[in-house]
């Protein structure tokens, strides 16, 4: 796992109150009780701060799974 992947996993685990081994790409907002609208905004904010990036409003709304976060983050940090 890269440093970026480790940082992301740490953020997601901390915000969603998950153990890291519970974290899977198919974990979905709405299916997991602690991933409510407030946690979603905190998650986005923490990722933006950690990686020095900015998510547009339409990108934030389109994030539904951990895989979505990974994919979008990958695009942001590689451009």
N, CA, C and O atoms as CSV, one atom per row, in Angstrom:
chain,resi,resn,atom,element,x,y,z
A,1,UNK,N,N,0.840,-1.178,0.000
A,1,UNK,CA,C,0.000,0.000,0.000
A,1,UNK,C,C,0.891,1.250,0.000
A,1,UNK,O,O,1.862,1.323,0.753
A,2,UNK,N,N,0.560,2.219,-0.838
A,2,UNK,CA,C,1.349,3.450,-0.907
A,2,UNK,C,C,1.037,4.352,0.293
A,2,UNK,O,O,0.088,4.115,1.040
A,3,UNK,N,N,1.857,5.384,0.454
A,3,UNK,CA,C,1.605,6.343,1.531
A,3,UNK,C,C,0.245,7.005,1.375
A,3,UNK,O,O,-0.472,7.200,2.356
A,4,UNK,N,N,-0.112,7.355,0.128
A,4,UNK,CA,C,-1.406,7.992,-0.131
A,4,UNK,C,C,-2.551,7.045,0.220
A,4,UNK,O,O,-3.543,7.471,0.811
A,5,UNK,N,N,-2.425,5.780,-0.133
A,5,UNK,CA,C,-3.467,4.801,0.181
A,5,UNK,C,C,-3.592,4.609,1.689
A,5,UNK,O,O,-4.697,4.486,2.215
A,6,UNK,N,N,-2.457,4.585,2.377
A,6,UNK,CA,C,-2.481,4.458,3.835
A,6,UNK,C,C,-3.135,5.669,4.486
A,6,UNK,O,O,-3.937,5.530,5.409
A,7,UNK,N,N,-2.788,6.853,4.002
A,7,UNK,CA,C,-3.382,8.076,4.544
A,7,UNK,C,C,-4.886,8.095,4.324
A,7,UNK,O,O,-5.651,8.441,5.225
A,8,UNK,N,N,-5.304,7.720,3.123
A,8,UNK,CA,C,-6.730,7.696,2.811
A,8,UNK,C,C,-7.460,6.690,3.698
A,8,UNK,O,O,-8.516,6.999,4.248
A,9,UNK,N,N,-6.910,5.506,3.835
A,9,UNK,CA,C,-7.537,4.475,4.675
A,9,UNK,C,C,-7.638,4.950,6.123
A,9,UNK,O,O,-8.638,4.697,6.795
A,10,UNK,N,N,-6.618,5.628,6.593
A,10,UNK,CA,C,-6.628,6.147,7.961
A,10,UNK,C,C,-7.742,7.185,8.139
A,10,UNK,O,O,-8.462,7.167,9.137
A,11,UNK,N,N,-7.874,8.084,7.165
A,11,UNK,CA,C,-8.914,9.116,7.225
A,11,UNK,C,C,-10.301,8.483,7.223
A,11,UNK,O,O,-11.141,8.811,8.061
A,12,UNK,N,N,-10.535,7.585,6.289
A,12,UNK,CA,C,-11.855,6.951,6.176
A,12,UNK,C,C,-12.188,6.181,7.452
A,12,UNK,O,O,-13.298,6.281,7.974
A,13,UNK,N,N,-11.229,5.421,7.945
A,13,UNK,CA,C,-11.448,4.646,9.169
A,13,UNK,C,C,-11.777,5.549,10.349
A,13,UNK,O,O,-12.683,5.259,11.130
A,14,UNK,N,N,-11.035,6.645,10.472
A,14,UNK,CA,C,-11.233,7.562,11.592
A,14,UNK,C,C,-12.607,8.245,11.512
A,14,UNK,O,O,-13.339,8.290,12.500
A,15,UNK,N,N,-12.944,8.768,10.347
A,15,UNK,CA,C,-14.200,9.515,10.202
A,15,UNK,C,C,-15.413,8.599,10.318
A,15,UNK,O,O,-16.412,8.970,10.935
A,16,UNK,N,N,-15.336,7.414,9.735
A,16,UNK,CA,C,-16.485,6.507,9.735
A,16,UNK,C,C,-16.479,5.538,10.914
A,16,UNK,O,O,-17.344,4.668,11.018
A,17,UNK,N,N,-15.488,5.698,11.809
A,17,UNK,CA,C,-15.388,4.851,12.994
A,17,UNK,C,C,-15.320,3.369,12.641
A,17,UNK,O,O,-16.022,2.543,13.224
A,18,UNK,N,N,-14.473,3.056,11.686
A,18,UNK,CA,C,-14.288,1.687,11.217
A,18,UNK,C,C,-12.904,1.181,11.570
A,18,UNK,O,O,-11.949,1.954,11.643
A,19,UNK,N,N,-12.804,-0.092,11.783
A,19,UNK,CA,C,-11.505,-0.729,11.871
A,19,UNK,C,C,-10.968,-0.817,10.439
A,19,UNK,O,O,-11.739,-1.038,9.505
A,20,UNK,N,N,-9.676,-0.649,10.260
A,20,UNK,CA,C,-9.122,-0.629,8.894
A,20,UNK,C,C,-9.406,-1.903,8.110
A,20,UNK,O,O,-9.557,-1.847,6.890
A,21,UNK,N,N,-9.482,-3.054,8.784
A,21,UNK,CA,C,-9.767,-4.292,8.047
A,21,UNK,C,C,-11.244,-4.424,7.676
A,21,UNK,O,O,-11.613,-5.367,6.976
A,22,UNK,N,N,-12.091,-3.508,8.126
A,22,UNK,CA,C,-13.493,-3.460,7.691
A,22,UNK,C,C,-13.655,-2.624,6.430
A,22,UNK,O,O,-14.715,-2.630,5.804
A,23,UNK,N,N,-12.612,-1.914,6.064
A,23,UNK,CA,C,-12.656,-0.970,4.947
A,23,UNK,C,C,-12.516,-1.702,3.620
A,23,UNK,O,O,-11.485,-2.319,3.349
A,24,UNK,N,N,-13.554,-1.632,2.796
A,24,UNK,CA,C,-13.519,-2.243,1.463
A,24,UNK,C,C,-13.959,-1.219,0.430
A,24,UNK,O,O,-14.639,-0.248,0.761
A,25,UNK,N,N,-13.573,-1.437,-0.819
A,25,UNK,CA,C,-13.937,-0.510,-1.887
A,25,UNK,C,C,-15.441,-0.427,-2.103
A,25,UNK,O,O,-15.940,0.596,-2.574
A,26,UNK,N,N,-16.170,-1.485,-1.767
A,26,UNK,CA,C,-17.616,-1.462,-2.014
A,26,UNK,C,C,-18.427,-0.949,-0.817
A,26,UNK,O,O,-19.657,-0.976,-0.849
A,27,UNK,N,N,-17.747,-0.485,0.234
A,27,UNK,CA,C,-18.446,0.160,1.341
A,27,UNK,C,C,-19.171,1.381,0.788
A,27,UNK,O,O,-18.558,2.247,0.163
A,28,UNK,N,N,-20.478,1.445,1.023
A,28,UNK,CA,C,-21.308,2.450,0.349
A,28,UNK,C,C,-22.007,3.379,1.337
A,28,UNK,O,O,-22.542,2.958,2.363
A,29,UNK,N,N,-21.977,4.662,0.979
A,29,UNK,CA,C,-22.717,5.673,1.747
A,29,UNK,C,C,-24.195,5.297,1.708
A,29,UNK,O,O,-24.715,4.919,0.658
A,30,UNK,N,N,-24.850,5.399,2.817
A,30,UNK,CA,C,-26.264,5.037,2.894
A,30,UNK,C,C,-26.463,3.620,3.395
A,30,UNK,O,O,-27.469,3.326,4.041
A,31,UNK,N,N,-25.511,2.732,3.105
A,31,UNK,CA,C,-25.598,1.358,3.603
A,31,UNK,C,C,-24.912,1.208,4.948
A,31,UNK,O,O,-25.102,0.214,5.649
A,32,UNK,N,N,-24.121,2.197,5.298
A,32,UNK,CA,C,-23.380,2.138,6.544
A,32,UNK,C,C,-23.834,3.301,7.417
A,32,UNK,O,O,-23.704,4.461,7.026
A,33,UNK,N,N,-24.359,2.999,8.580
A,33,UNK,CA,C,-25.021,3.988,9.429
A,33,UNK,C,C,-24.170,5.217,9.755
A,33,UNK,O,O,-24.686,6.334,9.773
A,34,UNK,N,N,-22.886,5.026,10.010
A,34,UNK,CA,C,-22.070,6.178,10.405
A,34,UNK,C,C,-21.684,7.069,9.224
A,34,UNK,O,O,-21.162,8.166,9.426
A,35,UNK,N,N,-21.934,6.611,7.992
A,35,UNK,CA,C,-21.620,7.432,6.816
A,35,UNK,C,C,-22.858,8.235,6.441
A,35,UNK,O,O,-23.485,8.001,5.408
A,36,UNK,N,N,-23.192,9.184,7.302
A,36,UNK,CA,C,-24.325,10.063,7.044
A,36,UNK,C,C,-23.831,11.334,6.351
A,36,UNK,O,O,-22.658,11.429,5.991
A,37,UNK,N,N,-24.713,12.299,6.165
A,37,UNK,CA,C,-24.347,13.504,5.419
A,37,UNK,C,C,-23.245,14.307,6.116
A,37,UNK,O,O,-22.367,14.857,5.452
A,38,UNK,N,N,-23.285,14.376,7.430
A,38,UNK,CA,C,-22.251,15.116,8.161
A,38,UNK,C,C,-20.911,14.403,8.052
A,38,UNK,O,O,-19.888,15.046,7.817
A,39,UNK,N,N,-20.903,13.101,8.218
A,39,UNK,CA,C,-19.662,12.333,8.087
A,39,UNK,C,C,-19.108,12.461,6.674
A,39,UNK,O,O,-17.893,12.496,6.482
A,40,UNK,N,N,-19.988,12.530,5.696
A,40,UNK,CA,C,-19.556,12.670,4.305
A,40,UNK,C,C,-18.794,13.989,4.118
A,40,UNK,O,O,-17.731,14.018,3.497
A,41,UNK,N,N,-19.343,15.066,4.657
A,41,UNK,CA,C,-18.682,16.366,4.534
A,41,UNK,C,C,-17.362,16.402,5.298
A,41,UNK,O,O,-16.382,16.977,4.823
A,42,UNK,N,N,-17.335,15.796,6.463
A,42,UNK,CA,C,-16.089,15.728,7.234
A,42,UNK,C,C,-15.050,14.906,6.483
A,42,UNK,O,O,-13.877,15.275,6.428
A,43,UNK,N,N,-15.480,13.804,5.912
A,43,UNK,CA,C,-14.592,12.942,5.135
A,43,UNK,C,C,-13.971,13.709,3.969
A,43,UNK,O,O,-12.761,13.640,3.751
A,44,UNK,N,N,-14.787,14.430,3.230
A,44,UNK,CA,C,-14.303,15.218,2.095
A,44,UNK,C,C,-13.318,16.277,2.574
A,44,UNK,O,O,-12.259,16.457,1.973
A,45,UNK,N,N,-13.655,16.969,3.639
A,45,UNK,CA,C,-12.798,18.014,4.181
A,45,UNK,C,C,-11.447,17.461,4.630
A,45,UNK,O,O,-10.406,18.057,4.353
A,46,UNK,N,N,-11.463,16.330,5.317
A,46,UNK,CA,C,-10.226,15.703,5.783
A,46,UNK,C,C,-9.342,15.286,4.607
A,46,UNK,O,O,-8.124,15.462,4.651
A,47,UNK,N,N,-9.949,14.738,3.566
A,47,UNK,CA,C,-9.189,14.312,2.380
A,47,UNK,C,C,-8.601,15.534,1.678
A,47,UNK,O,O,-7.433,15.526,1.290
A,48,UNK,N,N,-9.400,16.571,1.518
A,48,UNK,CA,C,-8.898,17.798,0.883
A,48,UNK,C,C,-7.719,18.369,1.657
A,48,UNK,O,O,-6.719,18.764,1.059
A,49,UNK,N,N,-7.827,18.416,2.977
A,49,UNK,CA,C,-6.747,18.965,3.806
A,49,UNK,C,C,-5.495,18.105,3.745
A,49,UNK,O,O,-4.385,18.628,3.640
A,50,UNK,N,N,-5.662,16.808,3.808
A,50,UNK,CA,C,-4.512,15.896,3.809
A,50,UNK,C,C,-3.742,15.947,2.494
A,50,UNK,O,O,-2.512,15.936,2.485
A,51,UNK,N,N,-4.475,16.003,1.383
A,51,UNK,CA,C,-3.836,15.893,0.076
A,51,UNK,C,C,-3.684,17.230,-0.656
A,51,UNK,O,O,-3.129,17.275,-1.754
A,52,UNK,N,N,-4.176,18.315,-0.054
A,52,UNK,CA,C,-4.043,19.625,-0.676
A,52,UNK,C,C,-4.786,19.740,-1.994
A,52,UNK,O,O,-4.296,20.337,-2.953
A,53,UNK,N,N,-5.978,19.156,-2.027
A,53,UNK,CA,C,-6.798,19.171,-3.248
A,53,UNK,C,C,-8.138,19.813,-2.916
A,53,UNK,O,O,-8.415,20.147,-1.764
A,54,UNK,N,N,-8.966,19.981,-3.948
A,54,UNK,CA,C,-10.307,20.524,-3.763
A,54,UNK,C,C,-11.281,19.719,-4.608
A,54,UNK,O,O,-11.048,19.501,-5.797
A,55,UNK,N,N,-12.368,19.281,-3.997
A,55,UNK,CA,C,-13.430,18.590,-4.716
A,55,UNK,C,C,-14.511,19.595,-5.082
A,55,UNK,O,O,-14.931,20.392,-4.243
A,56,UNK,N,N,-14.952,19.562,-6.309
A,56,UNK,CA,C,-16.078,20.383,-6.757
A,56,UNK,C,C,-17.363,19.818,-6.152
A,56,UNK,O,O,-17.421,18.642,-5.795
A,57,UNK,N,N,-18.386,20.655,-6.040
A,57,UNK,CA,C,-19.657,20.226,-5.442
A,57,UNK,C,C,-20.237,19.000,-6.142
A,57,UNK,O,O,-20.719,18.078,-5.484
A,58,UNK,N,N,-20.193,18.987,-7.482
A,58,UNK,CA,C,-20.764,17.851,-8.212
A,58,UNK,C,C,-19.968,16.575,-7.967
A,58,UNK,O,O,-20.532,15.482,-8.012
A,59,UNK,N,N,-18.677,16.695,-7.711
A,59,UNK,CA,C,-17.865,15.521,-7.394
A,59,UNK,C,C,-18.238,14.973,-6.020
A,59,UNK,O,O,-18.329,13.759,-5.834
A,60,UNK,N,N,-18.453,15.866,-5.064
A,60,UNK,CA,C,-18.811,15.455,-3.704
A,60,UNK,C,C,-20.135,14.687,-3.720
A,60,UNK,O,O,-20.272,13.665,-3.048
A,61,UNK,N,N,-21.082,15.170,-4.471
A,61,UNK,CA,C,-22.399,14.541,-4.560
A,61,UNK,C,C,-22.316,13.172,-5.226
A,61,UNK,O,O,-23.091,12.274,-4.897
A,62,UNK,N,N,-21.381,13.006,-6.159
A,62,UNK,CA,C,-21.256,11.749,-6.902
A,62,UNK,C,C,-20.447,10.673,-6.174
A,62,UNK,O,O,-20.331,9.553,-6.671
A,63,UNK,N,N,-19.891,10.992,-5.016
A,63,UNK,CA,C,-19.136,9.995,-4.250
A,63,UNK,C,C,-20.118,9.155,-3.432
A,63,UNK,O,O,-20.823,9.663,-2.559
A,64,UNK,N,N,-20.145,7.851,-3.740
A,64,UNK,CA,C,-21.044,6.942,-3.036
A,64,UNK,C,C,-20.322,5.791,-2.364
A,64,UNK,O,O,-20.841,5.215,-1.408
A,65,UNK,N,N,-19.128,5.441,-2.846
A,65,UNK,CA,C,-18.398,4.305,-2.297
A,65,UNK,C,C,-16.951,4.691,-2.013
A,65,UNK,O,O,-16.468,5.732,-2.458
A,66,UNK,N,N,-16.285,3.843,-1.275
A,66,UNK,CA,C,-14.856,4.035,-1.037
A,66,UNK,C,C,-14.116,3.982,-2.378
A,66,UNK,O,O,-13.156,4.725,-2.584
A,67,UNK,N,N,-14.551,3.119,-3.278
A,67,UNK,CA,C,-13.936,3.039,-4.607
A,67,UNK,C,C,-14.061,4.374,-5.344
A,67,UNK,O,O,-13.126,4.791,-6.027
A,68,UNK,N,N,-15.201,5.044,-5.214
A,68,UNK,CA,C,-15.379,6.366,-5.832
A,68,UNK,C,C,-14.355,7.360,-5.288
A,68,UNK,O,O,-13.775,8.146,-6.037
A,69,UNK,N,N,-14.144,7.312,-3.977
A,69,UNK,CA,C,-13.170,8.211,-3.360
A,69,UNK,C,C,-11.778,7.926,-3.899
A,69,UNK,O,O,-11.056,8.843,-4.292
A,70,UNK,N,N,-11.404,6.656,-3.915
A,70,UNK,CA,C,-10.067,6.270,-4.405
A,70,UNK,C,C,-9.850,6.722,-5.854
A,70,UNK,O,O,-8.798,7.263,-6.197
A,71,UNK,N,N,-10.851,6.493,-6.684
A,71,UNK,CA,C,-10.738,6.845,-8.103
A,71,UNK,C,C,-10.601,8.356,-8.290
A,71,UNK,O,O,-9.737,8.815,-9.037
A,72,UNK,N,N,-11.436,9.109,-7.625
A,72,UNK,CA,C,-11.396,10.566,-7.747
A,72,UNK,C,C,-10.094,11.132,-7.179
A,72,UNK,O,O,-9.497,12.033,-7.768
A,73,UNK,N,N,-9.659,10.608,-6.043
A,73,UNK,CA,C,-8.428,11.061,-5.445
A,73,UNK,C,C,-7.235,10.771,-6.352
A,73,UNK,O,O,-6.332,11.596,-6.496
A,74,UNK,N,N,-7.247,9.610,-6.947
A,74,UNK,CA,C,-6.171,9.222,-7.872
A,74,UNK,C,C,-6.079,10.205,-9.033
A,74,UNK,O,O,-4.983,10.606,-9.426
A,75,UNK,N,N,-7.212,10.588,-9.574
A,75,UNK,CA,C,-7.241,11.566,-10.677
A,75,UNK,C,C,-6.705,12.926,-10.211
A,75,UNK,O,O,-5.953,13.588,-10.926
A,76,UNK,N,N,-7.106,13.328,-9.002
A,76,UNK,CA,C,-6.725,14.637,-8.477
A,76,UNK,C,C,-5.227,14.732,-8.189
A,76,UNK,O,O,-4.600,15.745,-8.499
A,77,UNK,N,N,-4.660,13.698,-7.608
A,77,UNK,CA,C,-3.253,13.797,-7.217
A,77,UNK,C,C,-2.292,13.474,-8.364
A,77,UNK,O,O,-1.100,13.770,-8.285
A,78,UNK,N,N,-2.820,12.866,-9.428
A,78,UNK,CA,C,-1.941,12.554,-10.558
A,78,UNK,C,C,-1.970,13.640,-11.641
A,78,UNK,O,O,-1.204,13.586,-12.603
A,79,UNK,N,N,-2.859,14.622,-11.474
A,79,UNK,CA,C,-2.920,15.683,-12.496
A,79,UNK,C,C,-2.201,16.938,-12.076
A,79,UNK,O,O,-2.167,17.911,-12.829
